Amino acid sequence: MRSFSVRTFCLFLFLGAGGSLPAEISVSEIFQHQMVLQRDVEHPVWGWGDPGERVCVEFAGQKVSTETGQDGRWELRLAPLKVSATGRTLTISGEKNRLRFGNVLVGDVWLCSGQSNMEMPFKWGVIGGEEAKREAEKYPQIRFMRFLKIKTFYPLEHSHNTGWKICNAENLQYVSAAAYFFAREICRETGIPIGLLGNSWSGCYIEPYLSLESLETIPELKPFADFVHQVRARHTEQDFKALKQWVADSEIRRSKGFPLQNPPLVFDPDRLRDKRYVSISTQYNAMIAPITKFPIRGCIWYQGESNANAGEGIEYFHKMRALIQGWRSAWKQEFPFYFVQLASFGSAEKKAEGEFTWSSVREMQRRALELPKTGMAVTIDIGDAKNIHPGNKLDVGRRLAFWALKNEYGQKNRVPSGPLYRDMRKEKGYIRIRFHYAQSGLMVGEKRGLHPVREIPGGKPGQFAIAGADRKWYWADARIEGSEVLVSSPKVADPVAVRYAFRKNPQGANLYNREGLPASPFRTDDWD
């Protein structure tokens, strides 16, 4: 029997039963009622039909047409659209049918992705959630779509989602709280409609969201790329039969309105011990690849707990590079990418040198700011020692929004971040630390719940450690001088290195800028 690829079967499934093209015009599943289209760019609209069929798209006074190709695919572009909070109808006409999508807005679309802390909806128990639901009706210009959790070996053309939902108390139960508070902050400041594409998977590593193409561009990630190629090459007739059964089952589930189950996957048993290999690229293939034609304004990302628990260091930085550069390449757009640094969690470590699990991933997240058009929301002051899903998503969303408001929405004087380590200078008996985003000065502060940070006059910065050339770490004395911090210890006569909040749960980390945003954990050394 002749072998067929997984990709062939995915196309059979998603182009229609039996592999035949649809007789009527259809459009990508991301186009639905109540959607938000991206402003100020040429906007593609694409779909499928019979070969050579005439297709016409009408929206906002525009009327554009094309013909489907011999493979049945069609695509055309609307000229750049202006912001509109007034719902209008998008019409797609073929020779046999017409599709109408009502209440369509034009604004900014943000992709919201990561693991459970990005996915975390209001129904999981968000601090301030009841108040947010009470006022949700004020923001009908916020729309959101969630994508179903599916994994595949090869990129798909069709996406599976819950449809676009309008912001209200009922729908808010199921939307990412961090993403909603991000959108709400922008809407309050600008009035621009915001569309949120929820594309998260609880408990996942970063690897499933990395495209094969991005893995191949970074030499440090070659083992992951090699594994993907190996998996694709090892499909057998037995795999073929399993996939054929999955296709049949999926057609039945789809006809009944049930979500699709994950397709069978075949893995190299030598890699099964390392969970980071198990699903490389599979979420990208099924959940990201089908929507990369749809223009977005940018991306917000909250992930890292799973990779931190695996004890990663520099490799996480390379994976962040692959994620950001790979997604931008797929969209053919260097959009802004704003991410959340891991919050505090777990028992408080008492050793001055700290620890290298979550701290290392936080360090690599901070280093990812080297990439252009990135920003990081620091959250060590709003974590929960006993819950890996801290309930304060209001400050998470707002801190992400500060980056967008400054860089995308014209608020040039806004300070988007707390202090970020800049450099150090050795002076007699102490080390002087300088920071970015500290021009207004530094302070010792206290954060409680959703309340603004309160300054503690006369307070001392905590969670600083210092070491000499012998690499022995001691808790340090730290004092603020304007926008700098001086760090010393009577136990270290000639200090060479400083660490701040370099632990999984840095209780007592209390350094802020005058805007009330927390300093990021950092270290000045590169010791193992």
SULNORMO-V471429 format. One record per pair of residues at least 24 apart in sequence whose C-alpha atoms are under 6 Angstrom apart, sorted by the first residue. I is the first residue (numbers start at 1). GAP is how many residues later the second one is. If there is no record, write none. Layout:
BEGIN
{{I;GAP} {I;GAP}}
END
This chain:
BEGIN
{{7;147} {22;27} {23;27} {24;25} {24;72} {25;24} {25;69} {32;69} {33;68} {33;69} {34;69} {34;70} {34;130} {35;69} {35;129} {36;68} {36;69} {36;70} {36;159} {37;69} {38;68} {38;69} {38;70} {38;71} {38;257} {39;42} {39;43} {39;44} {39;67} {39;68} {40;40} {40;41} {41;39} {42;36} {42;37} {42;38} {43;34} {43;35} {44;32} {44;33} {45;30} {45;31} {45;32} {46;28} {46;29} {47;26} {47;27} {48;24} {48;25} {48;26} {54;40} {55;38} {55;39} {56;36} {56;37} {57;34} {57;35} {58;32} {58;33} {59;31} {83;24} {107;85} {107;86} {107;87} {108;86} {108;189} {109;85} {109;86} {109;87} {109;187} {109;188} {110;86} {110;186} {110;187} {110;188} {110;189} {111;86} {111;188} {112;85} {112;86} {112;87} {112;187} {112;188} {112;189} {113;86} {113;87} {113;188} {114;86} {114;187} {114;188} {114;189} {115;85} {115;86} {115;87} {115;88} {115;89} {115;188} {116;86} {117;272} {118;184} {119;57} {119;81} {120;56} {121;53} {121;54} {121;55} {121;56} {122;51} {122;55} {123;50} {126;265} {127;264} {127;265} {133;36} {136;32} {136;33} {137;31} {140;26} {140;27} {141;52} {142;25} {142;51} {142;52} {142;53} {143;24} {143;52} {144;51} {144;52} {144;53} {145;52} {145;53} {146;52} {147;52} {150;112} {150;136} {151;111} {151;131} {151;132} {151;135} {152;130} {152;133} {152;134} {153;129} {154;131} {155;130} {155;131} {155;134} {156;129} {156;130} {156;134} {157;133} {158;132} {159;131} {177;216} {178;215} {178;218} {178;219} {181;213} {181;216} {182;215} {182;216} {182;219} {205;101} {205;102} {207;73} {208;71} {208;72} {208;73} {208;74} {208;75} {209;72} {209;74} {209;75} {210;71} {210;113} {211;70} {211;73} {214;108} {214;112} {231;36} {292;39} {298;37} {298;38} {298;39} {299;38} {300;37} {300;38} {300;39} {301;38} {302;37} {302;38} {308;49} {308;50} {308;53} {311;46} {313;47} {317;47} {336;37} {336;38} {337;37} {338;36} {338;37} {338;38} {339;37} {340;36} {340;37} {341;36} {341;37} {343;36} {343;37} {343;40} {344;36} {344;39} {344;161} {345;39} {345;40} {345;160} {346;39} {346;159} {348;157} {352;113} {352;121} {352;122} {352;123} {353;120} {354;148} {354;149} {355;148} {358;146} {359;143} {359;144} {359;145} {378;142} {418;95} {418;99} {418;100} {418;101} {419;100} {420;100} {429;64} {429;65} {430;57} {430;58} {431;55} {431;56} {432;53} {432;54} {433;51} {433;52} {434;50} {438;45} {438;75} {440;74} {441;41} {441;42} {441;72} {441;73} {442;41} {442;70} {442;71} {442;72} {443;69} {443;70} {444;66} {444;67} {445;65} {453;63} {461;49} {461;50} {462;46} {462;47} {463;37} {463;38} {463;46} {464;35} {464;36} {465;33} {465;34} {466;31} {466;32} {467;28} {467;30} {468;26} {468;27} {468;28} {497;27} {497;28} {498;25} {498;26} {499;24}}
END
